[in-house]
Amino acid sequence: MAPIGLAILGSGIFVTIEHLPAVRACSDFELKAVYARSLASVKKLEAGEGVELYSEDSSQGLDALLERDDIQAVIIALPINVQPDIIKRCLIAGKHVLSEKPITKDLKSAQELISWRNANAAKTGSALWAVAENFRYLESFSHARKLLEGLGEVMSFKVQVYSLTDTTGRWYNTKWRQVPDYQGGFVLDGGVHYAAGLSILLGEKDALEKVSAFTAQNLEHLPPVDTMAATCKTKSGKVGFFSVSWGTTDRGWEFSVAAEKGVVRVLPGGKVELKKQGEDKATEELFKNEENGVKQEVKAFAESITKGKLDSKQTPEAAMKDLEIIEKMLTSGDKGGEPQTITG
């Protein structure tokens, strides 16, 4: 079977370090084109021989790219507020879409975009719309979930993710991140990953139902907030904590879930730690080959196209749940910790 013709829309850091290597590693795809708003930025990408370049400041823009019959799919990695209109244009052109997280800037626009997709099914035909969330392809998290299923009822949980984003960092030095015109700034952009990770570990029975949070901006260059601490309650009535900061000198991350018969922790480097109740030592398993999960999600996207059915880990609805968790925490922070209900 011939490879699927693919275009990448975007030329930023994540495209360079993750998407390009993932596409090159996937034999089901053949990279045909790359698009960015400026020709200068797309040239810096060094996409490879035979890959055509498109930009809005050259003679070949996005419309020209979408007219190509040899391109069946696109990966969209553009600024958050730009993506919804681009997603629509690509789907109307009959292209399969994998758009980067978060699905949109807020819950309202996510609901509107999903409603648009449903209402325009006749126009988009068989084109699939997937939303990327690489945490759902990390074997460390899926393995941790399997361990928890054998440990009885969940009793408590915590997520702690801390780092310092200074003005010299590569993630900070993108204009749309420096002056975010969407809620939460780095807390939203990165936070949806951790919401997805926690949801994997808790499962549907213990999915989050209510949150109460406080937010802060520790660093002047990280508006509107860079730190968030939330207390969370699950559908089953269990309580845990979700704390993230891009504006602290503390560093590192940990996902921990305590159940009746033991505690499971997911740690950096693909490490999963299990300490059973009554045992002195914890056992460890290391999933060092999982990297960041992007290669796996790109391969899953290709397989979805071949099968004609979207991978359940990439549905817009799943991505909207991640967004809702972070948005409700941010809303609670804006309202002095007022509890918010998660409906998704």
N, C-alpha and C positions, 0 to 999 in steps of 0.2 A: 504494500500500500504506500502511495506517495506521501511524503511528509505534508503536514498542514502548513500553508503559507501564513506567516505571522508578521505583524508589525508591532513595534513598541512605541507607545506615545508617552514621551517624557525622556529627559536626559539628565536627571538629577543623580544624587549620590546613591540612592537605593537601586536605581537602574544599573549604574556602573558596577556596584559591588555584589548585587544579588540577582537582578533579572537577567542581565546579559549572560553571566555564567550558567544560570539555570536553564535558559533557552538553549545555549550551546550544548548543555549536557543532556538535553531531551531530544532523542532521535525522531520523535513524532512531529517535531516542529522544524521548519526551515525559516530563519529570519530573512525577511524580504525587504523591510523598510524600517526606518526610525523617524519619528516626528518630534519636533519641539517648537516652541514659539519663536526661537531665534536660530538662524543657521549656524551662528558661531557656537552656540551651546551644543547643538547636535553633532557638529564636527568634532568637538572635544571628546565625544563618546567613543570614537574609534570602533564603530560597530563591526567593521570588517569588510573585506572585499566583496563586491557584488550587492551590498546592502545599500539601497537608495535612501537619500536624505530628503526630508520634507520639513518645511517651516513656514510660518506665516509671513516672514520677511523675504521670501524667495519666490520664484515663479511657480513652485509646486507646494501648495498648502495641504491642509487636511482633506479637503474635498477631493483633490486629485488622488490622494492615497486611497480614499474610500471607494473610488471608482475602479480600482484594480481588481480584476476577477481572480488573480492568483494569490490574493490575500484573503484568507477566510476568517482570521481571528486577530484580535488585538489585546495587548496588555496595556492598561492605562495607569500611569503613575505620574499624575499631574497634581498641582496644588488642590487642596480639598474643595474649595469653592468653585473651581473650574470643572471638576469632573462630571457632575450631573448632566450638563448640556452635551458634553462630549460622549458620554455613555449613550444618550438618546440618539445622537447623530450616527454613531457606530451601529447601534441595533437597527435603526431604520435602513441603514445601508446593507443589512443582512450579515454583519460581522459578529462572530462570537466574541464576547467581552469578558476579560478578567480585570476588574477594576480594583485598585488598591484600597485598603481600609484607611480611615473609617468610611463607611458607605456614603455618608454625606456629612455636612457640618452639624446637623441637629436632627432630632427625631421627626419633627414636622416635615422637613424636606426629604427625609428617608421614606416616610410614609407616602408622600406625594410621588416620589420616583417609582416606588413599587406599584402604586396605583396606576401610574402612567404605563408601566410595562404591561400590566394586566389588561388595561384598556386598549393597548395598541398591539395586541398579540397577532392580529391579522396582518398588520404592516411589517412586523419584525420576523414573522414566519418562524422558522426553526432555530433562529439565532438564540444562543444561550447567554445569559448574563450571570456571571459568577463574581463574588467578591472575595478578595484574597484575605486570609488570616493565617499566617504561617504557624502560629502557636497550635492550631488544630492539627498540624502535621508533625509535631514534635513527639517522637516515640516516648520520650521521658514522661510526658504528661499522660499519654494514653496508658502507659504501663502503670503509672501511679494510680490512675483511676481503677484499673483491674485489681491492684492490691487492696484498695479501699473497699471494693465490693466484697472482699472476704473478711473484713474486719468489723462487721456489724454497723450499728447506727453511728452517724456522724455526731460528734459532741461539740466540737469547736473548730475554728479555722482562722488562718491569718495570711495576709499577703503583705509583704514589705518589699518595696522597690525604691532604692535611694541612689542618687547620683548628683554630681555637680556639673551643670552645663554652663561653661564660661563662654566669653565672647570669642575665644579662639577656636572653639569646637566646630567640627565640620557640619554637624547637624544644625547648629545655631546659624551658621553663615549661609543661609538660604533666605532670600528676602521675605517670602511668604510666611516663614516661621518667625522672623524677627518682629514683624508687625502683623500678628494674626488677626484676620477679620472673621474669626469664628470662635465659639466659646471654648474656654479652657486652655488654649495654647498647647504647650507640650503635654499637659495633663490629659487632654482629649486625644491628641495624636498618638501618644504612647500608651495611654491608659486603656484603650480598647483591647490592646494585646493582653493585658493582665486580667481584664474582665473575662476575656475568652478563656484564658488559662484557668482561672478560678471556676468558671462554669464547667469546664471539662472535668475537674476534680470532684466537684459537688454532685454532678449528675442532675437529672430532671427532678427527682424527688426532693432534693435539697437546694433547688435553684433559689436565687435571691428573690425576696418578695418586698422587703422594705429596707431603706437606707437612711442614715442620718449622718451628715458630714460637716466638717469645718474645712475651710480653705484659706490659703495665705499666699502672698507674693513676697518671698524672701529676697529675691534679686530683682533689681530695677529693670534689667534687660530681658526679663521673662514675664511679660504681661500676658493675660490679666491675672493669672495665678500660676504658681509653680509647685505648690504643695497641697496635698489633700489627705485628710484622715477621716475614714468613715467607719461607723458601726453598722453592721449588716445583719438582717434577720432573714432566715430561709423560710420556704413554704412549710417546712416541718417544725418550725419554731426554734431552730438552733441559732446561736448568735456568734458572730466572728468579726474580724477586723480587716480593713483594706486600706493600706497606707502607702502613698507614692509621693516622691519628691524629686524634682530635677534641680532643686535649689538648696541643697544641703551638703555639708562636708562629709556626712556619712555616706558609705558606698556599699553596694551589694544588693542581692535580692534573694527572697525565699518565699516559697508557697508551702504552707503546712496545714494538714488536715488531721485532726485527732478523732479517732473512732473508738468504739468500745474496747476493741482488742489490740489497739496499737496506733501509732502515729506515722504518717507518711509525709516526707518532705521532698520537694523538688528544688534543686539547687543549681547554680550556674555550672556550665560545662556538661549538661546532660546527666547530672548525677541524681539518682533517686535513692532516698534513704528510708528504710523501714525499721522501726523499733517496736517490737511486739510487747504488749503488756506483760509484765512479769519477767522480761528478759533484760539482762544488764547491757548487752551490746546491740548496736544497730547493724543491720546488713546493708550493703550498698550495691547498686548496679549502675554502670556507666554507659550512656548512649552517646559516645563521642563522635559517631559518624552522622548524627542527625543535623549537625551544623545549625542553621537558623530555620530549617523547614521549607525554604523557598523552592529548592529543587523539587521537593516532594509535591508542593502545591501546584507548580507549573506542570509537572507530569500528570497530576490528577485532572487539571484543566484540559489537557490534550486528550486524556482518556474519556472525559465527559463528552467532548466533541465527537469522538469516534463512536461512542455508544448512543449519542443523542439524548443523554440524560445527565442532568447536573449532579455533581457530587454533593451529598448532603452537608459536607463541611464547608461548602462555598456558596450556600444560598444567601441571597440578600436578606432574607428574614433572620438568619442566624447572625449576620453582621449587624442588623438593626438591634438585636437584643444586646449585643456588646455595647453599642452606642447608647442605648437607653440606660444601661447601668451607670455609665460614666456621666451622662447628662443629668440623671436624677441626683447623683452625688453632688455635682456642681450646683444644681438648683438648690439643693439642701444647704450647701455652703453659702450661697447668696442670701438665703433666708435664715441665717443664724442657726443652722442645724435642724431646721424643721424637717420631720420625717417625710420621705417621699415613697410612694408605692410604685413598684415595677410591674407593669402590666404584661410585658412580653413573655 
